[in-house]
Protein backbone atom coordinates (compact mmCIF):
# COMPACT_ATOMS: atom_id res chain seq x y z
CA UNK A 1 0.00 0.00 0.00
CA UNK A 2 1.24 3.51 -0.80
CA UNK A 3 2.82 5.53 2.03
CA UNK A 4 1.02 8.74 1.04
CA UNK A 5 -2.27 9.30 -0.74
CA UNK A 6 -2.26 12.34 -3.01
CA UNK A 7 -5.67 13.99 -3.43
CA UNK A 8 -6.22 16.73 -5.98
CA UNK A 9 -9.37 18.89 -5.79
CA UNK A 10 -10.42 20.83 -8.89
CA UNK A 11 -12.85 23.66 -8.16
CA UNK A 12 -14.52 25.43 -11.08
CA UNK A 13 -16.19 28.12 -8.99
CA UNK A 14 -16.21 31.57 -10.57
CA UNK A 15 -16.34 33.72 -7.45
CA UNK A 16 -14.33 34.07 -4.25
CA UNK A 17 -15.52 32.65 -1.96
CA UNK A 18 -17.76 30.18 -3.78
CA UNK A 19 -20.07 27.37 -2.75
CA UNK A 20 -18.15 25.17 -5.22
CA UNK A 21 -14.93 25.68 -3.24
CA UNK A 22 -16.83 25.07 -0.01
CA UNK A 23 -18.05 21.71 -1.30
CA UNK A 24 -14.55 20.85 -2.52
CA UNK A 25 -13.16 21.57 0.95
CA UNK A 26 -15.83 19.41 2.61
CA UNK A 27 -15.09 16.48 0.30
CA UNK A 28 -11.32 16.70 0.69
CA UNK A 29 -11.65 16.98 4.46
CA UNK A 30 -13.86 13.90 4.73
CA UNK A 31 -11.78 11.93 2.23
CA UNK A 32 -8.61 12.78 4.16
CA UNK A 33 -10.25 11.64 7.40
CA UNK A 34 -11.38 8.36 5.84
CA UNK A 35 -8.02 7.61 4.23
CA UNK A 36 -5.97 8.72 7.22
CA UNK A 37 -7.94 6.78 9.82
CA UNK A 38 -5.09 4.26 10.10
CA UNK A 39 -2.35 6.87 10.21
CA UNK A 40 -1.66 6.99 6.48
CA UNK A 41 -0.26 10.33 5.32
CA UNK A 42 -2.55 12.40 3.10
CA UNK A 43 -1.40 15.13 0.74
CA UNK A 44 -4.19 17.46 -0.45
CA UNK A 45 -3.86 20.03 -3.23
CA UNK A 46 -6.71 22.30 -4.31
CA UNK A 47 -6.68 24.05 -7.68
CA UNK A 48 -9.01 26.95 -8.47
CA UNK A 49 -9.57 26.67 -12.22
CA UNK A 50 -10.61 30.33 -12.44
CA UNK A 51 -6.96 31.23 -11.82
CA UNK A 52 -5.99 29.35 -15.00
CA UNK A 53 -8.80 30.53 -17.29
CA UNK A 54 -6.52 32.47 -19.67
CA UNK A 55 -3.96 29.66 -19.74
CA UNK A 56 -6.68 27.16 -20.62
CA UNK A 57 -7.92 29.33 -23.50
CA UNK A 58 -4.38 29.72 -24.83
CA UNK A 59 -3.82 25.95 -24.55
CA UNK A 60 -6.95 25.27 -26.60
CA UNK A 61 -5.86 27.73 -29.29
CA UNK A 62 -2.18 26.80 -29.48
CA UNK A 63 -2.19 23.22 -28.11
CA UNK A 64 0.76 24.20 -25.92
CA UNK A 65 0.09 24.57 -22.16
CA UNK A 66 1.77 27.36 -20.28
CA UNK A 67 4.22 26.70 -17.47
CA UNK A 68 1.53 27.29 -14.83
CA UNK A 69 -0.93 24.98 -16.57
CA UNK A 70 1.77 22.35 -17.07
CA UNK A 71 2.22 22.25 -13.29
CA UNK A 72 -1.50 21.56 -12.86
CA UNK A 73 -1.33 18.82 -15.50
CA UNK A 74 1.52 17.16 -13.63
CA UNK A 75 -0.49 17.39 -10.41
CA UNK A 76 -3.35 15.56 -12.13
CA UNK A 77 -0.95 12.93 -13.42
CA UNK A 78 0.61 12.36 -9.99
CA UNK A 79 -2.66 12.36 -8.02
CA UNK A 80 -4.00 9.09 -6.64
CA UNK A 81 -7.51 10.53 -6.93
CA UNK A 82 -9.19 13.68 -8.23
CA UNK A 83 -12.18 15.43 -6.66
CA UNK A 84 -13.81 17.48 -9.43
CA UNK A 85 -16.46 20.07 -8.51
CA UNK A 86 -18.36 22.33 -10.89
CA UNK A 87 -21.22 24.81 -10.59
CA UNK A 88 -24.23 24.05 -12.78
CA UNK A 89 -25.25 26.72 -15.30
CA UNK A 90 -28.08 26.30 -17.79
CA UNK A 91 -28.49 22.61 -16.92
CA UNK A 92 -24.83 21.82 -17.55
CA UNK A 93 -21.34 22.18 -16.04
CA UNK A 94 -19.57 25.52 -16.12
CA UNK A 95 -17.76 26.30 -19.37
CA UNK A 96 -14.53 26.72 -17.39
CA UNK A 97 -14.89 23.18 -16.06
CA UNK A 98 -15.43 21.70 -19.54
CA UNK A 99 -12.60 23.78 -21.00
CA UNK A 100 -10.15 22.31 -18.51
CA UNK A 101 -10.93 18.76 -19.61
CA UNK A 102 -10.92 19.77 -23.29
CA UNK A 103 -7.40 21.18 -22.91
CA UNK A 104 -5.89 18.05 -21.34
CA UNK A 105 -4.86 14.80 -22.96
CA UNK A 106 -7.65 12.23 -22.77
CA UNK A 107 -5.22 9.47 -21.73
CA UNK A 108 -4.49 11.39 -18.54
CA UNK A 109 -7.84 10.32 -17.10
CA UNK A 110 -7.83 6.63 -17.98
CA UNK A 111 -8.51 4.59 -14.79
CA UNK A 112 -8.01 7.70 -12.64
CA UNK A 113 -10.28 7.59 -9.54
CA UNK A 114 -12.59 10.62 -9.70
CA UNK A 115 -15.18 11.83 -7.20
CA UNK A 116 -17.73 14.18 -8.78
CA UNK A 117 -19.53 17.06 -7.13
CA UNK A 118 -21.69 19.96 -8.28
CA UNK A 119 -23.37 23.04 -6.85
CA UNK A 120 -26.34 25.11 -7.94
CA UNK A 121 -28.84 27.59 -6.58
CA UNK A 122 -31.67 25.08 -6.30
CA UNK A 123 -32.14 21.33 -6.11
CA UNK A 124 -33.84 21.39 -9.53
CA UNK A 125 -30.38 20.97 -11.06
CA UNK A 126 -29.49 17.91 -8.99
CA UNK A 127 -29.69 15.49 -11.94
CA UNK A 128 -27.19 17.48 -13.99
CA UNK A 129 -24.29 15.39 -12.64
CA UNK A 130 -25.82 12.20 -14.04
CA UNK A 131 -26.92 13.43 -17.46
CA UNK A 132 -24.34 16.16 -18.18
CA UNK A 133 -21.15 15.49 -16.17
CA UNK A 134 -20.85 11.75 -15.53
CA UNK A 135 -21.10 10.78 -19.25
CA UNK A 136 -18.06 12.94 -20.03
CA UNK A 137 -15.95 11.09 -17.48
CA UNK A 138 -17.24 7.80 -18.81
CA UNK A 139 -15.91 8.83 -22.21
CA UNK A 140 -12.58 9.74 -20.59
CA UNK A 141 -12.52 6.22 -19.06
CA UNK A 142 -12.06 7.59 -15.54
CA UNK A 143 -12.82 5.32 -12.58
CA UNK A 144 -15.78 7.12 -11.03
CA UNK A 145 -16.81 6.90 -7.39
CA UNK A 146 -20.41 5.55 -7.37
CA UNK A 147 -21.78 8.35 -5.19
CA UNK A 148 -21.59 11.90 -6.51
CA UNK A 149 -22.48 14.89 -4.34
CA UNK A 150 -24.81 17.70 -5.37
CA UNK A 151 -25.27 20.69 -3.08
CA UNK A 152 -27.88 23.39 -3.49
CA UNK A 153 -27.59 26.69 -1.65
CA UNK A 154 -29.99 25.45 1.04
CA UNK A 155 -27.75 22.44 1.79
CA UNK A 156 -24.94 24.47 3.29
CA UNK A 157 -25.05 25.03 7.01
CA UNK A 158 -26.64 21.64 7.77
CA UNK A 159 -23.57 19.69 8.77
CA UNK A 160 -24.69 18.35 12.13
CA UNK A 161 -26.27 14.94 12.57
CA UNK A 162 -29.40 16.53 14.01
CA UNK A 163 -29.98 18.41 10.75
CA UNK A 164 -29.00 15.51 8.49
CA UNK A 165 -32.57 14.27 8.05
CA UNK A 166 -33.71 17.61 6.62
CA UNK A 167 -30.58 18.57 4.66
CA UNK A 168 -28.22 15.58 4.60
CA UNK A 169 -25.26 17.15 2.79
CA UNK A 170 -22.84 16.02 5.50
CA UNK A 171 -24.12 12.44 5.22
CA UNK A 172 -23.78 12.39 1.43
CA UNK A 173 -20.30 13.89 1.60
CA UNK A 174 -19.22 11.29 4.14
CA UNK A 175 -20.63 8.42 2.08
CA UNK A 176 -18.86 9.57 -1.08
CA UNK A 177 -15.60 10.08 0.81
CA UNK A 178 -15.82 6.59 2.31
CA UNK A 179 -16.39 5.11 -1.16
CA UNK A 180 -13.35 6.96 -2.51
CA UNK A 181 -11.24 5.71 0.42
CA UNK A 182 -12.41 2.14 -0.17
CA UNK A 183 -11.57 2.42 -3.88
CA UNK A 184 -8.06 3.70 -3.20
CA UNK A 185 -7.33 1.15 -0.49
CA UNK A 186 -8.52 -1.67 -2.74
CA UNK A 187 -6.20 -0.47 -5.48
CA UNK A 188 -3.23 -0.02 -3.17
CA UNK A 189 -3.74 -3.10 -1.02
CA UNK A 190 -3.88 -5.83 -3.65
CA UNK A 191 -1.43 -8.47 -2.44
CA UNK A 192 0.58 -10.76 -4.68
CA UNK A 193 0.19 -14.52 -4.07
CA UNK A 194 2.86 -16.38 -2.11
CA UNK A 195 5.39 -18.03 -4.45
CA UNK A 196 4.84 -21.59 -3.19
CA UNK A 197 1.08 -21.30 -3.22
CA UNK A 198 1.18 -19.66 -6.61
CA UNK A 199 3.28 -22.53 -7.97
CA UNK A 200 0.86 -25.12 -6.65
CA UNK A 201 -2.11 -23.19 -7.96
CA UNK A 202 -0.46 -22.81 -11.36
CA UNK A 203 0.30 -26.52 -11.52
CA UNK A 204 -3.26 -27.36 -10.57
CA UNK A 205 -4.56 -24.92 -13.15
CA UNK A 206 -2.32 -26.44 -15.83
CA UNK A 207 -3.47 -29.94 -14.92
CA UNK A 208 -7.11 -28.87 -15.06
CA UNK A 209 -6.51 -27.11 -18.35
CA UNK A 210 -4.74 -30.16 -19.81
CA UNK A 211 -7.57 -32.41 -18.71
CA UNK A 212 -10.11 -30.01 -20.23
CA UNK A 213 -8.24 -30.05 -23.55
CA UNK A 214 -8.08 -33.85 -23.51
CA UNK A 215 -11.80 -34.08 -22.74
CA UNK A 216 -12.57 -31.64 -25.51
CA UNK A 217 -10.42 -33.62 -27.91
CA UNK A 218 -12.21 -36.83 -26.95
CA UNK A 219 -15.58 -35.21 -27.56
CA UNK A 220 -14.51 -33.50 -30.78
CA UNK A 221 -16.31 -34.38 -33.95
CA UNK A 222 -14.46 -36.58 -36.45
CA UNK A 223 -12.34 -34.79 -39.01
CA UNK A 224 -14.16 -33.61 -42.10
CA UNK A 225 -12.89 -34.16 -45.63
CA UNK A 226 -10.84 -31.36 -47.13
CA UNK A 227 -12.82 -28.68 -48.96
CA UNK A 228 -12.13 -27.24 -52.36
CA UNK A 229 -9.84 -24.18 -52.26
CA UNK A 230 -12.67 -21.81 -53.11
CA UNK A 231 -14.47 -22.93 -49.93
CA UNK A 232 -11.38 -22.85 -47.72
CA UNK A 233 -12.83 -20.12 -45.44
CA UNK A 234 -16.16 -21.92 -44.98
CA UNK A 235 -17.09 -22.65 -41.33
CA UNK A 236 -19.89 -25.19 -40.68
CA UNK A 237 -22.82 -23.92 -38.65
CA UNK A 238 -22.33 -26.51 -35.90
CA UNK A 239 -18.82 -25.12 -35.30
CA UNK A 240 -20.24 -21.64 -34.78
CA UNK A 241 -22.91 -22.73 -32.30
CA UNK A 242 -21.90 -23.79 -28.74
CA UNK A 243 -22.19 -27.48 -27.96
CA UNK A 244 -24.73 -28.40 -25.29
Secondary structure, 3 states (H helix, E strand, C coil): CCCEEEEEEEECCCCCCCHHHHHHHHHHHHHHHHHHHHCCEEEEEEEEHHHHHHHHHHHHHHCCCCHHHHHHHHHHHHCCEEEEEEEEECCEECHHHHHHHHHCCHHHHCCCEEEEEEEECCHHHCCHHHHHHHHHHHHCCCEECCCCEEEEHHHCCCCCHHHCCCCCHHHHHHHHHHHHHHHHHHHHCCCCCCHHHHHHHHHHHHHHHHHHHHHHHHHCCCCCCCCCHHHCCCCCHHHHCCCC
